[in-house]
Amino acid sequence: TVACWLCWLRNAQHNKNGPSSVHSGPLCCVCCSYKLLPVEWVVPEAHPCRLPLPSVCSPGKPVWGCSKGWTMAGQLSGLVPLSLTLVEYREGDLLGKLFALASLLPVFLLFSLGVLILVRRDLHTVTFLIGLLANVGVNWVLKNLVFCELRPDHPGLSQGDGTFGMPSNHSQFAAFFAVYMSFFLFYRIRDTPQPPMTVMLMRVVKTMVASFFWVTAAIVSYGRVYLHYHTAAQVLYGGVAGGVVGFVWFVLTHNVLSLLFPIVESLPLCELLLIKDLTSVDDVVRVEYDAVRAHRSLRHHKRQ
């Protein structure tokens, strides 16, 4: 209500000062939202706020809005968006919207790993999360200290201009996840003695899951190019860097860190937090299932 009232006052002031339908720079309106506008814009006759841009507005930094597609700056120009989850795409572009959603997968994966650690309390999962965070650190070093290559020019983006983009953090994250999980599926999860048909079925399932990880990584990487956040070279370098870091971290975890898990597990803090080592467990789901059923049977037997 206040925003529309201010808009009405500005419209009244405009009628007093005379019309001005051409404005150089992004248009600002206190009651309307952000939209990608060209440098020079002719204001439609249907819009009530055919006003010159106020001096307090900050061109190029839209920060608030509702539904009509106009930019508001004014007194709120000091606000900045949270770039961690902000992904922009062209209005009406369904494919761009899907790629924007895919760009949020790294954030979802990090939160999912955090929940999995709270539920499982497994040292290997904790180590995997540390590897992902280390991969993000490697990306920061490569991006800001080694390559220092800017993102591609895109005048429609409200963020990203002037920041480094080589290598792509999203593609490096996705490649790390795909490489590590592929090695984990085929080398860490061992085939237990089962009928040959069951073993073959499990291998097919592993292949399908690994393929899903790689396809997802490709979608995330291509989406960054499609949305003009990175060049193809930046995405390619990110994929290579993420694959190398993922392979190195898996080898380090499988051959070195896993040998230290029994020592870490016996620490008082780990015992207090019930953190355990599941490396020697071939089928975690089966062991947990049998343990829960045995515990429930024992409690039932004691009650009787």
PATOR-458443 format. One record per residue (C-alpha): x, y negated, z; residue number from 1; residue in three letters. Coordinates in steps of 0.5 Angstrom, whole numbers, plus 500, padded with zeros to 3 digits. Layout:
BEGIN
@c1->X | c2->Y | c3->Z | seq->NUM | type->Ala $
...
END
This chain:
BEGIN
@c1->500 | c2->500 | c3->500 | seq->1 | type->Thr $
@c1->506 | c2->495 | c3->502 | seq->2 | type->Val $
@c1->509 | c2->497 | c3->495 | seq->3 | type->Ala $
@c1->503 | c2->495 | c3->491 | seq->4 | type->Cys $
@c1->502 | c2->489 | c3->495 | seq->5 | type->Trp $
@c1->509 | c2->487 | c3->493 | seq->6 | type->Leu $
@c1->508 | c2->489 | c3->486 | seq->7 | type->Cys $
@c1->502 | c2->484 | c3->486 | seq->8 | type->Trp $
@c1->505 | c2->478 | c3->489 | seq->9 | type->Leu $
@c1->511 | c2->479 | c3->484 | seq->10 | type->Arg $
@c1->506 | c2->480 | c3->478 | seq->11 | type->Asn $
@c1->503 | c2->473 | c3->481 | seq->12 | type->Ala $
@c1->509 | c2->470 | c3->481 | seq->13 | type->Gln $
@c1->511 | c2->472 | c3->474 | seq->14 | type->His $
@c1->504 | c2->469 | c3->471 | seq->15 | type->Asn $
@c1->506 | c2->463 | c3->474 | seq->16 | type->Lys $
@c1->513 | c2->463 | c3->471 | seq->17 | type->Asn $
@c1->511 | c2->465 | c3->464 | seq->18 | type->Gly $
@c1->512 | c2->472 | c3->461 | seq->19 | type->Pro $
@c1->518 | c2->475 | c3->459 | seq->20 | type->Ser $
@c1->517 | c2->482 | c3->456 | seq->21 | type->Ser $
@c1->525 | c2->484 | c3->454 | seq->22 | type->Val $
@c1->530 | c2->485 | c3->460 | seq->23 | type->His $
@c1->537 | c2->487 | c3->459 | seq->24 | type->Ser $
@c1->539 | c2->493 | c3->464 | seq->25 | type->Gly $
@c1->535 | c2->498 | c3->468 | seq->26 | type->Pro $
@c1->528 | c2->495 | c3->470 | seq->27 | type->Leu $
@c1->526 | c2->495 | c3->477 | seq->28 | type->Cys $
@c1->519 | c2->495 | c3->480 | seq->29 | type->Cys $
@c1->517 | c2->496 | c3->487 | seq->30 | type->Val $
@c1->512 | c2->501 | c3->486 | seq->31 | type->Cys $
@c1->514 | c2->505 | c3->481 | seq->32 | type->Cys $
@c1->519 | c2->511 | c3->480 | seq->33 | type->Ser $
@c1->526 | c2->512 | c3->477 | seq->34 | type->Tyr $
@c1->526 | c2->514 | c3->469 | seq->35 | type->Lys $
@c1->532 | c2->514 | c3->464 | seq->36 | type->Leu $
@c1->532 | c2->507 | c3->461 | seq->37 | type->Leu $
@c1->536 | c2->505 | c3->455 | seq->38 | type->Pro $
@c1->540 | c2->498 | c3->456 | seq->39 | type->Val $
@c1->535 | c2->494 | c3->453 | seq->40 | type->Glu $
@c1->528 | c2->496 | c3->454 | seq->41 | type->Trp $
@c1->521 | c2->492 | c3->452 | seq->42 | type->Val $
@c1->516 | c2->493 | c3->458 | seq->43 | type->Val $
@c1->510 | c2->496 | c3->455 | seq->44 | type->Pro $
@c1->504 | c2->491 | c3->455 | seq->45 | type->Glu $
@c1->500 | c2->496 | c3->460 | seq->46 | type->Ala $
@c1->505 | c2->495 | c3->466 | seq->47 | type->His $
@c1->503 | c2->490 | c3->470 | seq->48 | type->Pro $
@c1->510 | c2->488 | c3->473 | seq->49 | type->Cys $
@c1->512 | c2->485 | c3->466 | seq->50 | type->Arg $
@c1->518 | c2->481 | c3->470 | seq->51 | type->Leu $
@c1->525 | c2->479 | c3->470 | seq->52 | type->Pro $
@c1->530 | c2->483 | c3->474 | seq->53 | type->Leu $
@c1->530 | c2->480 | c3->481 | seq->54 | type->Pro $
@c1->537 | c2->478 | c3->483 | seq->55 | type->Ser $
@c1->537 | c2->483 | c3->489 | seq->56 | type->Val $
@c1->536 | c2->489 | c3->485 | seq->57 | type->Cys $
@c1->542 | c2->493 | c3->483 | seq->58 | type->Ser $
@c1->542 | c2->495 | c3->476 | seq->59 | type->Pro $
@c1->544 | c2->503 | c3->475 | seq->60 | type->Gly $
@c1->542 | c2->505 | c3->482 | seq->61 | type->Lys $
@c1->535 | c2->508 | c3->482 | seq->62 | type->Pro $
@c1->534 | c2->510 | c3->489 | seq->63 | type->Val $
@c1->526 | c2->511 | c3->490 | seq->64 | type->Trp $
@c1->520 | c2->511 | c3->487 | seq->65 | type->Gly $
@c1->513 | c2->515 | c3->486 | seq->66 | type->Cys $
@c1->510 | c2->517 | c3->479 | seq->67 | type->Ser $
@c1->510 | c2->512 | c3->473 | seq->68 | type->Lys $
@c1->517 | c2->512 | c3->471 | seq->69 | type->Gly $
@c1->520 | c2->505 | c3->473 | seq->70 | type->Trp $
@c1->526 | c2->504 | c3->477 | seq->71 | type->Thr $
@c1->526 | c2->501 | c3->484 | seq->72 | type->Met $
@c1->532 | c2->498 | c3->487 | seq->73 | type->Ala $
@c1->531 | c2->491 | c3->491 | seq->74 | type->Gly $
@c1->532 | c2->491 | c3->498 | seq->75 | type->Gln $
@c1->534 | c2->499 | c3->498 | seq->76 | type->Leu $
@c1->540 | c2->499 | c3->493 | seq->77 | type->Ser $
@c1->544 | c2->501 | c3->499 | seq->78 | type->Gly $
@c1->541 | c2->508 | c3->499 | seq->79 | type->Leu $
@c1->545 | c2->513 | c3->495 | seq->80 | type->Val $
@c1->542 | c2->520 | c3->493 | seq->81 | type->Pro $
@c1->545 | c2->527 | c3->496 | seq->82 | type->Leu $
@c1->549 | c2->530 | c3->491 | seq->83 | type->Ser $
@c1->549 | c2->537 | c3->494 | seq->84 | type->Leu $
@c1->542 | c2->538 | c3->491 | seq->85 | type->Thr $
@c1->541 | c2->533 | c3->486 | seq->86 | type->Leu $
@c1->541 | c2->535 | c3->479 | seq->87 | type->Val $
@c1->538 | c2->531 | c3->474 | seq->88 | type->Glu $
@c1->534 | c2->533 | c3->467 | seq->89 | type->Tyr $
@c1->530 | c2->530 | c3->462 | seq->90 | type->Arg $
@c1->523 | c2->529 | c3->463 | seq->91 | type->Glu $
@c1->519 | c2->535 | c3->460 | seq->92 | type->Gly $
@c1->525 | c2->539 | c3->458 | seq->93 | type->Asp $
@c1->523 | c2->546 | c3->461 | seq->94 | type->Leu $
@c1->529 | c2->549 | c3->459 | seq->95 | type->Leu $
@c1->533 | c2->543 | c3->463 | seq->96 | type->Gly $
@c1->529 | c2->544 | c3->469 | seq->97 | type->Lys $
@c1->531 | c2->552 | c3->469 | seq->98 | type->Leu $
@c1->538 | c2->550 | c3->468 | seq->99 | type->Phe $
@c1->537 | c2->545 | c3->474 | seq->100 | type->Ala $
@c1->534 | c2->550 | c3->479 | seq->101 | type->Leu $
@c1->540 | c2->555 | c3->477 | seq->102 | type->Ala $
@c1->545 | c2->550 | c3->479 | seq->103 | type->Ser $
@c1->542 | c2->550 | c3->486 | seq->104 | type->Leu $
@c1->544 | c2->558 | c3->486 | seq->105 | type->Leu $
@c1->551 | c2->556 | c3->490 | seq->106 | type->Pro $
@c1->547 | c2->553 | c3->495 | seq->107 | type->Val $
@c1->542 | c2->558 | c3->496 | seq->108 | type->Phe $
@c1->548 | c2->563 | c3->496 | seq->109 | type->Leu $
@c1->551 | c2->560 | c3->502 | seq->110 | type->Leu $
@c1->545 | c2->559 | c3->506 | seq->111 | type->Phe $
@c1->543 | c2->567 | c3->505 | seq->112 | type->Ser $
@c1->550 | c2->569 | c3->507 | seq->113 | type->Leu $
@c1->550 | c2->565 | c3->513 | seq->114 | type->Gly $
@c1->543 | c2->568 | c3->515 | seq->115 | type->Val $
@c1->546 | c2->575 | c3->513 | seq->116 | type->Leu $
@c1->552 | c2->574 | c3->518 | seq->117 | type->Ile $
@c1->547 | c2->572 | c3->523 | seq->118 | type->Leu $
@c1->543 | c2->579 | c3->522 | seq->119 | type->Val $
@c1->549 | c2->584 | c3->521 | seq->120 | type->Arg $
@c1->555 | c2->581 | c3->524 | seq->121 | type->Arg $
@c1->559 | c2->584 | c3->520 | seq->122 | type->Asp $
@c1->567 | c2->582 | c3->519 | seq->123 | type->Leu $
@c1->567 | c2->583 | c3->512 | seq->124 | type->His $
@c1->561 | c2->579 | c3->510 | seq->125 | type->Thr $
@c1->564 | c2->573 | c3->514 | seq->126 | type->Val $
@c1->571 | c2->574 | c3->510 | seq->127 | type->Thr $
@c1->567 | c2->574 | c3->504 | seq->128 | type->Phe $
@c1->564 | c2->567 | c3->506 | seq->129 | type->Leu $
@c1->571 | c2->565 | c3->508 | seq->130 | type->Ile $
@c1->573 | c2->567 | c3->501 | seq->131 | type->Gly $
@c1->568 | c2->563 | c3->498 | seq->132 | type->Leu $
@c1->569 | c2->556 | c3->502 | seq->133 | type->Leu $
@c1->577 | c2->557 | c3->500 | seq->134 | type->Ala $
@c1->575 | c2->558 | c3->493 | seq->135 | type->Asn $
@c1->571 | c2->551 | c3->494 | seq->136 | type->Val $
@c1->577 | c2->548 | c3->497 | seq->137 | type->Gly $
@c1->582 | c2->551 | c3->491 | seq->138 | type->Val $
@c1->577 | c2->547 | c3->486 | seq->139 | type->Asn $
@c1->577 | c2->541 | c3->490 | seq->140 | type->Trp $
@c1->585 | c2->541 | c3->489 | seq->141 | type->Val $
@c1->585 | c2->543 | c3->482 | seq->142 | type->Leu $
@c1->579 | c2->537 | c3->481 | seq->143 | type->Lys $
@c1->582 | c2->532 | c3->485 | seq->144 | type->Asn $
@c1->590 | c2->533 | c3->485 | seq->145 | type->Leu $
@c1->592 | c2->537 | c3->479 | seq->146 | type->Val $
@c1->587 | c2->536 | c3->473 | seq->147 | type->Phe $
@c1->584 | c2->529 | c3->475 | seq->148 | type->Cys $
@c1->579 | c2->529 | c3->469 | seq->149 | type->Glu $
@c1->573 | c2->525 | c3->469 | seq->150 | type->Leu $
@c1->566 | c2->528 | c3->467 | seq->151 | type->Arg $
@c1->563 | c2->527 | c3->460 | seq->152 | type->Pro $
@c1->560 | c2->520 | c3->459 | seq->153 | type->Asp $
@c1->552 | c2->520 | c3->460 | seq->154 | type->His $
@c1->549 | c2->514 | c3->460 | seq->155 | type->Pro $
@c1->542 | c2->517 | c3->463 | seq->156 | type->Gly $
@c1->545 | c2->520 | c3->469 | seq->157 | type->Leu $
@c1->545 | c2->516 | c3->476 | seq->158 | type->Ser $
@c1->550 | c2->520 | c3->479 | seq->159 | type->Gln $
@c1->557 | c2->523 | c3->476 | seq->160 | type->Gly $
@c1->560 | c2->518 | c3->472 | seq->161 | type->Asp $
@c1->567 | c2->516 | c3->474 | seq->162 | type->Gly $
@c1->568 | c2->523 | c3->478 | seq->163 | type->Thr $
@c1->572 | c2->528 | c3->476 | seq->164 | type->Phe $
@c1->569 | c2->535 | c3->473 | seq->165 | type->Gly $
@c1->575 | c2->539 | c3->471 | seq->166 | type->Met $
@c1->574 | c2->545 | c3->473 | seq->167 | type->Pro $
@c1->567 | c2->546 | c3->474 | seq->168 | type->Ser $
@c1->565 | c2->547 | c3->481 | seq->169 | type->Asn $
@c1->559 | c2->551 | c3->480 | seq->170 | type->His $
@c1->562 | c2->555 | c3->474 | seq->171 | type->Ser $
@c1->568 | c2->557 | c3->479 | seq->172 | type->Gln $
@c1->563 | c2->559 | c3->485 | seq->173 | type->Phe $
@c1->559 | c2->563 | c3->480 | seq->174 | type->Ala $
@c1->565 | c2->567 | c3->477 | seq->175 | type->Ala $
@c1->568 | c2->568 | c3->484 | seq->176 | type->Phe $
@c1->562 | c2->571 | c3->486 | seq->177 | type->Phe $
@c1->561 | c2->575 | c3->480 | seq->178 | type->Ala $
@c1->568 | c2->578 | c3->480 | seq->179 | type->Val $
@c1->568 | c2->579 | c3->488 | seq->180 | type->Tyr $
@c1->562 | c2->583 | c3->488 | seq->181 | type->Met $
@c1->563 | c2->587 | c3->482 | seq->182 | type->Ser $
@c1->570 | c2->590 | c3->485 | seq->183 | type->Phe $
@c1->566 | c2->591 | c3->491 | seq->184 | type->Phe $
@c1->560 | c2->595 | c3->488 | seq->185 | type->Leu $
@c1->565 | c2->599 | c3->484 | seq->186 | type->Phe $
@c1->571 | c2->600 | c3->489 | seq->187 | type->Tyr $
@c1->568 | c2->598 | c3->496 | seq->188 | type->Arg $
@c1->562 | c2->602 | c3->496 | seq->189 | type->Ile $
@c1->564 | c2->609 | c3->495 | seq->190 | type->Arg $
@c1->560 | c2->615 | c3->492 | seq->191 | type->Asp $
@c1->558 | c2->620 | c3->498 | seq->192 | type->Thr $
@c1->557 | c2->627 | c3->496 | seq->193 | type->Pro $
@c1->551 | c2->628 | c3->493 | seq->194 | type->Gln $
@c1->548 | c2->631 | c3->487 | seq->195 | type->Pro $
@c1->551 | c2->629 | c3->480 | seq->196 | type->Pro $
@c1->544 | c2->626 | c3->478 | seq->197 | type->Met $
@c1->544 | c2->622 | c3->484 | seq->198 | type->Thr $
@c1->551 | c2->620 | c3->483 | seq->199 | type->Val $
@c1->550 | c2->618 | c3->476 | seq->200 | type->Met $
@c1->544 | c2->614 | c3->478 | seq->201 | type->Leu $
@c1->547 | c2->610 | c3->483 | seq->202 | type->Met $
@c1->553 | c2->608 | c3->478 | seq->203 | type->Arg $
@c1->547 | c2->606 | c3->473 | seq->204 | type->Val $
@c1->544 | c2->602 | c3->479 | seq->205 | type->Val $
@c1->551 | c2->599 | c3->480 | seq->206 | type->Lys $
@c1->552 | c2->597 | c3->473 | seq->207 | type->Thr $
@c1->546 | c2->593 | c3->472 | seq->208 | type->Met $
@c1->547 | c2->589 | c3->479 | seq->209 | type->Val $
@c1->554 | c2->587 | c3->477 | seq->210 | type->Ala $
@c1->551 | c2->585 | c3->470 | seq->211 | type->Ser $
@c1->546 | c2->581 | c3->473 | seq->212 | type->Phe $
@c1->551 | c2->577 | c3->477 | seq->213 | type->Phe $
@c1->555 | c2->576 | c3->471 | seq->214 | type->Trp $
@c1->549 | c2->574 | c3->467 | seq->215 | type->Val $
@c1->547 | c2->569 | c3->473 | seq->216 | type->Thr $
@c1->554 | c2->566 | c3->473 | seq->217 | type->Ala $
@c1->553 | c2->565 | c3->465 | seq->218 | type->Ala $
@c1->547 | c2->561 | c3->466 | seq->219 | type->Ile $
@c1->549 | c2->557 | c3->471 | seq->220 | type->Val $
@c1->556 | c2->555 | c3->467 | seq->221 | type->Ser $
@c1->552 | c2->554 | c3->461 | seq->222 | type->Tyr $
@c1->547 | c2->550 | c3->465 | seq->223 | type->Gly $
@c1->552 | c2->545 | c3->467 | seq->224 | type->Arg $
@c1->554 | c2->544 | c3->460 | seq->225 | type->Val $
@c1->547 | c2->543 | c3->457 | seq->226 | type->Tyr $
@c1->545 | c2->538 | c3->463 | seq->227 | type->Leu $
@c1->552 | c2->534 | c3->461 | seq->228 | type->His $
@c1->555 | c2->535 | c3->468 | seq->229 | type->Tyr $
@c1->561 | c2->538 | c3->465 | seq->230 | type->His $
@c1->564 | c2->539 | c3->458 | seq->231 | type->Thr $
@c1->565 | c2->546 | c3->455 | seq->232 | type->Ala $
@c1->573 | c2->546 | c3->457 | seq->233 | type->Ala $
@c1->571 | c2->544 | c3->464 | seq->234 | type->Gln $
@c1->566 | c2->550 | c3->465 | seq->235 | type->Val $
@c1->571 | c2->555 | c3->462 | seq->236 | type->Leu $
@c1->577 | c2->553 | c3->466 | seq->237 | type->Tyr $
@c1->572 | c2->553 | c3->472 | seq->238 | type->Gly $
@c1->570 | c2->560 | c3->470 | seq->239 | type->Gly $
@c1->578 | c2->563 | c3->470 | seq->240 | type->Val $
@c1->580 | c2->559 | c3->476 | seq->241 | type->Ala $
@c1->574 | c2->563 | c3->480 | seq->242 | type->Gly $
@c1->575 | c2->569 | c3->477 | seq->243 | type->Gly $
@c1->582 | c2->569 | c3->479 | seq->244 | type->Val $
@c1->581 | c2->567 | c3->486 | seq->245 | type->Val $
@c1->575 | c2->572 | c3->487 | seq->246 | type->Gly $
@c1->580 | c2->578 | c3->484 | seq->247 | type->Phe $
@c1->586 | c2->575 | c3->489 | seq->248 | type->Val $
@c1->581 | c2->575 | c3->495 | seq->249 | type->Trp $
@c1->578 | c2->582 | c3->494 | seq->250 | type->Phe $
@c1->585 | c2->585 | c3->494 | seq->251 | type->Val $
@c1->587 | c2->581 | c3->500 | seq->252 | type->Leu $
@c1->581 | c2->583 | c3->504 | seq->253 | type->Thr $
@c1->581 | c2->590 | c3->501 | seq->254 | type->His $
@c1->588 | c2->591 | c3->503 | seq->255 | type->Asn $
@c1->590 | c2->587 | c3->508 | seq->256 | type->Val $
@c1->585 | c2->583 | c3->512 | seq->257 | type->Leu $
@c1->581 | c2->590 | c3->513 | seq->258 | type->Ser $
@c1->586 | c2->593 | c3->516 | seq->259 | type->Leu $
@c1->586 | c2->587 | c3->522 | seq->260 | type->Leu $
@c1->578 | c2->588 | c3->523 | seq->261 | type->Phe $
@c1->579 | c2->593 | c3->528 | seq->262 | type->Pro $
@c1->584 | c2->589 | c3->532 | seq->263 | type->Ile $
@c1->579 | c2->583 | c3->531 | seq->264 | type->Val $
@c1->573 | c2->587 | c3->533 | seq->265 | type->Glu $
@c1->576 | c2->588 | c3->540 | seq->266 | type->Ser $
@c1->577 | c2->581 | c3->541 | seq->267 | type->Leu $
@c1->572 | c2->579 | c3->547 | seq->268 | type->Pro $
@c1->569 | c2->573 | c3->543 | seq->269 | type->Leu $
@c1->567 | c2->579 | c3->538 | seq->270 | type->Cys $
@c1->565 | c2->583 | c3->543 | seq->271 | type->Glu $
@c1->560 | c2->578 | c3->546 | seq->272 | type->Leu $
@c1->557 | c2->576 | c3->539 | seq->273 | type->Leu $
@c1->557 | c2->583 | c3->537 | seq->274 | type->Leu $
@c1->561 | c2->582 | c3->531 | seq->275 | type->Ile $
@c1->563 | c2->589 | c3->528 | seq->276 | type->Lys $
@c1->567 | c2->592 | c3->523 | seq->277 | type->Asp $
@c1->563 | c2->596 | c3->518 | seq->278 | type->Leu $
@c1->569 | c2->598 | c3->513 | seq->279 | type->Thr $
@c1->569 | c2->605 | c3->514 | seq->280 | type->Ser $
@c1->561 | c2->606 | c3->514 | seq->281 | type->Val $
@c1->560 | c2->609 | c3->507 | seq->282 | type->Asp $
@c1->552 | c2->608 | c3->507 | seq->283 | type->Asp $
@c1->550 | c2->602 | c3->512 | seq->284 | type->Val $
@c1->543 | c2->602 | c3->510 | seq->285 | type->Val $
@c1->543 | c2->610 | c3->512 | seq->286 | type->Arg $
@c1->547 | c2->609 | c3->518 | seq->287 | type->Val $
@c1->542 | c2->603 | c3->521 | seq->288 | type->Glu $
@c1->536 | c2->607 | c3->519 | seq->289 | type->Tyr $
@c1->538 | c2->613 | c3->523 | seq->290 | type->Asp $
@c1->541 | c2->609 | c3->529 | seq->291 | type->Ala $
@c1->534 | c2->606 | c3->529 | seq->292 | type->Val $
@c1->530 | c2->612 | c3->529 | seq->293 | type->Arg $
@c1->535 | c2->616 | c3->534 | seq->294 | type->Ala $
@c1->534 | c2->610 | c3->539 | seq->295 | type->His $
@c1->527 | c2->610 | c3->538 | seq->296 | type->Arg $
@c1->526 | c2->617 | c3->539 | seq->297 | type->Ser $
@c1->530 | c2->617 | c3->545 | seq->298 | type->Leu $
@c1->526 | c2->611 | c3->548 | seq->299 | type->Arg $
@c1->520 | c2->615 | c3->547 | seq->300 | type->His $
@c1->523 | c2->621 | c3->550 | seq->301 | type->His $
@c1->525 | c2->617 | c3->557 | seq->302 | type->Lys $
@c1->518 | c2->615 | c3->557 | seq->303 | type->Arg $
@c1->515 | c2->622 | c3->557 | seq->304 | type->Gln $
END
